[in-house]
Amino acid sequence: MNGIIVFGIILFTLWIGRSIFIPILVAAFLWYLINAISEYFRRVFPHQTPRTHRDKIYDLIYDCISYAASLLAICAIVYLFITQVKPMFSELATALPAIQDKLISFGNYLSGSVGLKFDANMIPNITKVAANIGASAAGFATSIGMVFVYMIFMFIEQSTFNKKFTALIPNKSRAKKMRYIIDSIDNNMKKYLFMKTVISGITGIVSYLWLQMIGLEFAGVWAFIVFITSYIPTIGAIIACSLPILYSFTVAPGWELPLLTAGGLIGLQILFGNIMEPKLMGKSLNLSTLAILINLVFWGMIWGIAGMFFSVPILVGIYIVAAQFDSTRWVAVLLSADGKIPDKNED
């Protein structure tokens, strides 16, 4: 009974404090992503371990270059969004009333040709839906300043994390076990975020090229949606494909454009999401698809779209921690894809 009460209090705290927790999570995501890109940059351009004072200076310069390169990559994405994609969103918002009318006409066409009973009220008002999403985005934009403040202080204090950890757990045996858990979470999270970002970026770019080639309007908007929703398991792929496909039905005179849109986007999702991603990431996460979906719904109910976005990283952390303690290893088994979980560190 006490466990249920504690769980309820935690849920209520997560929900009521979402305006605080979400910016911190976004800052942690960007901090982790920059560190992950920087780490892979070091692997591509390795250097020797510093031995002299001069080598340490070179090592510091090397670290600064690697962080600058990762930060530039993220800034390039932001710049492309502001200069190329954001104006397209404005144009799309202006065209939404006409698209609503075309959706109703398309519904009437299906009703007449297929014999389905159709009511215009069955189609949601996409202008209002877009306005609600825009209001949510504007609300989040007001917290961008806090996100960057959190992220800057994470980088400033990054060098002190090990000292704080040592002071926090003076017991060497416990410290070694906790270090193993933290390192496991850190390695898996960096691998997941880096590979997911690369795959999402490639999927978005190729989707843009395909939609541009077949002549679908607002290709930049749809490609950006593909990139962002790729972080959301399963549902993200459905959203990424359904929106441009639905739009193509409203603007195309025939079936050629919708079929090309559907075939291209669904094919790309299968290629990158179902074939390339598992091969590049390997089976290091080994998470159950059902567990991912339940986790997705759970965090979506608490934090909305932001909760869906961060659902997998949170699940990875829970999975790794649960596998390290006898009392919770059964949780890790349930979360795993095949019952095989990470070995427990006995030290």
C-alpha positions in Angstrom: 0.0 0.0 0.0 2.8 2.4 0.9 4.5 1.6 -2.5 1.3 2.6 -4.3 1.1 5.9 -2.4 4.8 6.7 -3.1 4.3 5.9 -6.8 1.2 8.1 -6.9 3.2 11.0 -5.2 6.0 10.5 -7.8 3.5 10.6 -10.7 1.8 13.7 -9.3 5.2 15.4 -8.8 6.3 14.6 -12.4 3.1 15.9 -13.8 2.8 19.1 -11.7 6.5 19.9 -12.2 6.7 19.3 -15.9 7.4 22.9 -16.6 10.7 22.4 -14.6 11.6 18.9 -15.5 11.1 19.2 -19.3 13.6 22.1 -19.8 16.2 20.2 -17.7 15.6 17.1 -19.8 16.0 19.1 -23.0 19.2 20.7 -21.7 20.5 17.2 -20.7 19.6 15.9 -24.1 21.6 18.6 -25.9 24.5 18.3 -23.5 24.5 14.5 -24.0 24.2 14.9 -27.8 27.1 17.4 -28.0 29.2 15.1 -25.8 28.3 12.1 -28.0 29.2 13.9 -31.2 32.4 15.1 -29.6 33.3 11.6 -28.5 32.7 10.1 -32.0 34.8 13.0 -33.5 37.7 11.9 -31.2 37.3 8.3 -32.5 37.4 9.5 -36.1 40.5 11.7 -35.4 42.3 10.0 -32.5 45.3 11.5 -30.7 47.9 10.3 -28.3 47.5 10.4 -24.5 49.1 13.6 -23.2 52.4 13.0 -21.3 54.0 16.4 -21.1 52.6 19.9 -20.1 52.7 20.8 -23.8 50.7 17.7 -24.7 48.1 18.6 -22.1 47.7 22.0 -23.8 47.3 20.3 -27.1 44.8 17.9 -25.6 42.8 20.8 -24.2 42.8 22.5 -27.7 41.8 19.1 -29.2 38.8 18.8 -26.8 37.8 22.4 -27.6 37.8 21.7 -31.3 35.8 18.5 -30.9 33.2 20.3 -28.8 33.1 23.2 -31.2 32.6 20.8 -34.2 29.6 19.1 -32.4 28.2 22.5 -31.4 28.5 23.8 -35.0 26.6 20.7 -36.3 23.7 21.5 -34.0 23.8 25.2 -34.8 23.7 24.3 -38.5 20.5 22.4 -38.0 19.0 25.3 -36.0 20.1 27.7 -38.8 18.5 25.6 -41.5 15.3 25.5 -39.6 15.1 29.2 -39.0 16.1 30.2 -42.6 14.5 27.4 -44.6 11.8 25.5 -42.7 10.2 28.1 -40.5 9.0 30.3 -43.5 7.4 27.1 -45.0 5.5 26.5 -41.7 4.1 30.0 -42.0 3.0 29.4 -45.6 1.5 26.1 -44.6 -0.5 27.7 -41.7 -2.0 30.2 -44.2 -3.0 27.4 -46.5 -4.7 25.3 -43.7 -8.3 26.6 -44.2 -8.1 25.6 -48.0 -6.7 22.2 -47.0 -9.6 21.7 -44.6 -12.1 22.3 -47.4 -10.2 19.9 -49.7 -10.2 17.2 -46.9 -14.0 17.6 -46.7 -14.3 17.4 -50.5 -12.1 14.3 -50.5 -14.3 12.7 -47.8 -17.4 13.5 -49.9 -15.7 11.9 -52.9 -14.9 8.7 -50.9 -18.4 8.7 -49.6 -19.9 8.9 -53.1 -17.5 6.5 -54.8 -17.0 3.8 -52.1 -20.4 4.1 -50.4 -19.0 5.0 -46.9 -21.1 7.2 -44.7 -19.3 10.5 -44.2 -19.8 13.5 -42.0 -17.7 16.6 -42.2 -17.6 16.7 -38.4 -15.6 13.5 -38.5 -12.6 15.5 -39.8 -10.8 17.5 -37.0 -10.4 21.2 -37.5 -6.7 21.2 -38.5 -6.5 25.0 -38.1 -7.4 24.7 -34.5 -5.1 21.7 -34.0 -2.2 23.6 -35.6 -3.0 26.6 -33.5 -2.8 24.4 -30.3 0.5 22.9 -31.4 1.8 26.4 -32.2 0.8 27.7 -28.8 2.6 24.7 -27.2 5.7 25.4 -29.3 5.5 29.1 -28.3 5.2 28.1 -24.7 8.2 25.9 -25.0 10.1 28.7 -26.8 9.8 30.9 -23.7 11.8 28.3 -21.8 14.6 28.1 -24.4 16.6 30.6 -22.4 16.5 28.4 -19.3 17.4 25.3 -21.4 20.7 27.0 -22.5 21.4 28.2 -19.0 21.1 24.7 -17.7 23.2 23.3 -20.6 26.0 25.9 -20.0 26.2 25.0 -16.3 26.2 21.3 -17.2 29.3 21.9 -19.3 30.9 24.2 -16.7 30.5 21.5 -13.9 31.2 18.5 -16.2 34.8 18.4 -15.1 33.8 18.2 -11.4 31.4 15.2 -11.8 34.0 12.6 -10.9 35.2 14.5 -7.8 31.6 14.9 -6.6 30.9 11.2 -7.3 34.0 10.2 -5.2 33.0 12.4 -2.3 29.4 11.3 -2.5 30.2 7.5 -2.2 33.4 7.0 -0.2 32.9 3.3 0.1 35.1 1.9 -2.7 33.0 -1.3 -3.4 29.8 0.6 -3.7 31.5 3.4 -5.6 32.8 0.9 -8.1 29.3 -0.7 -8.6 27.7 2.7 -9.0 30.4 3.8 -11.4 29.7 0.7 -13.5 26.0 1.5 -13.7 26.6 5.2 -14.5 29.2 4.3 -17.2 26.7 1.8 -18.7 24.0 4.3 -18.9 26.4 6.9 -20.2 27.8 4.7 -23.0 24.4 3.4 -24.1 22.8 6.8 -24.0 25.6 8.4 -26.1 25.4 5.6 -28.6 21.6 5.8 -28.8 21.5 9.6 -29.1 24.3 9.9 -31.7 23.1 7.0 -33.9 19.5 8.1 -33.6 20.3 11.7 -34.6 22.5 10.6 -37.5 19.8 8.2 -38.8 17.0 10.7 -38.2 19.0 13.4 -40.1 19.7 11.1 -43.1 16.0 10.1 -43.2 14.9 13.7 -43.1 17.4 14.7 -45.9 16.5 11.8 -48.2 12.8 12.4 -47.5 13.2 16.1 -48.5 15.0 15.1 -51.7 12.3 12.6 -52.6 9.4 15.0 -51.9 11.2 17.7 -53.9 11.7 15.4 -56.8 8.1 14.3 -57.0 6.9 17.9 -56.6 5.1 17.9 -53.2 4.8 21.4 -51.7 6.3 22.2 -48.3 8.9 19.4 -48.6 11.0 21.1 -46.0 8.2 21.1 -43.5 7.5 17.4 -44.0 11.2 16.5 -43.9 11.6 18.4 -40.6 8.6 16.5 -39.2 10.3 13.3 -40.3 13.5 14.3 -38.5 11.8 15.2 -35.2 9.3 12.4 -35.1 12.0 9.8 -35.7 12.9 10.2 -32.0 9.4 8.9 -31.1 9.1 5.1 -31.4 6.5 3.6 -33.8 4.0 6.5 -33.5 6.6 8.9 -34.9 7.0 7.0 -38.1 3.2 6.9 -38.5 2.9 10.7 -38.0 5.9 11.3 -40.3 4.3 9.4 -43.2 0.6 10.1 -42.7 0.8 14.0 -42.7 2.5 14.4 -46.1 0.4 11.5 -47.6 -2.8 13.1 -46.4 -1.7 16.5 -47.7 -0.9 15.0 -51.1 -4.4 13.7 -51.4 -5.8 17.2 -50.9 -3.6 18.9 -53.5 -3.2 16.2 -56.2 -5.7 15.9 -59.1 -5.1 12.1 -59.3 -3.5 9.2 -57.5 0.0 9.4 -58.8 1.4 12.0 -56.3 -0.2 10.3 -53.2 1.1 6.9 -54.3 4.6 8.3 -54.9 4.5 10.1 -51.6 3.3 7.0 -49.7 5.7 4.6 -51.4 8.7 6.8 -50.9 8.2 7.8 -47.3 7.1 4.4 -46.1 10.0 2.8 -48.0 12.5 5.2 -46.4 11.1 4.5 -42.9 11.5 0.7 -43.5 15.0 1.1 -44.9 16.4 3.4 -42.2 14.1 2.6 -39.2 13.8 -1.2 -39.6 16.9 -2.2 -41.5 19.7 0.4 -41.1 19.0 1.5 -37.5 19.1 -2.0 -35.9 22.3 -2.9 -37.8 24.1 0.4 -36.8 22.9 0.3 -33.2 23.3 -3.4 -32.8 21.4 -5.2 -30.0 23.0 -3.2 -27.2 19.7 -1.8 -26.0 17.8 -5.1 -26.3 14.5 -3.5 -25.3 11.1 -5.1 -25.8 8.9 -3.4 -28.4 5.9 -3.8 -26.1 7.8 -2.2 -23.2 8.8 0.7 -25.5 5.1 1.3 -26.5 3.8 1.1 -23.0 6.6 3.4 -21.8 5.8 5.8 -24.8 2.1 6.0 -23.7 3.0 6.4 -20.1 5.3 9.3 -20.5 3.1 10.8 -23.2 0.2 10.9 -20.7 2.4 12.7 -18.1 4.5 15.1 -20.3 2.8 15.0 -23.7 5.0 15.1 -26.8 8.1 15.9 -24.8 7.4 12.7 -22.8 7.2 10.6 -25.9 10.4 12.2 -27.2 12.4 11.2 -24.1 10.6 7.9 -23.4 13.3 5.7 -24.8 16.3 7.4 -23.0 14.4 7.1 -19.7 13.6 3.5 -20.4 17.3 2.7 -21.2 18.3 4.2 -17.8 15.6 2.2 -15.9 16.6 -1.0 -17.8 20.3 -0.7 -17.0 19.8 0.2 -13.3 17.2 -2.6 -12.8 19.6 -5.2 -14.2 22.2 -4.4 -11.5 20.2 -5.3 -8.4 18.8 -8.7 -7.4 15.5 -7.2 -6.2 14.8 -5.5 -9.6 16.4 -7.8 -12.1 12.9 -9.2 -12.9 12.0 -5.7 -14.1 15.0 -5.7 -16.5 13.9 -9.2 -17.8 10.4 -7.9 -18.5 11.8 -4.8 -20.3 14.2 -6.9 -22.4 13.5 -8.1 -25.9 14.6 -11.7 -25.3 15.1 -12.1 -21.6 18.9 -11.6 -21.8 19.9 -8.7 -19.6 23.3 -7.1 -18.8 25.5 -9.0 -16.4 25.4 -7.8 -12.8 28.6 -6.2 -11.5 29.5 -8.1 -8.4 32.3 -5.8 -7.3 
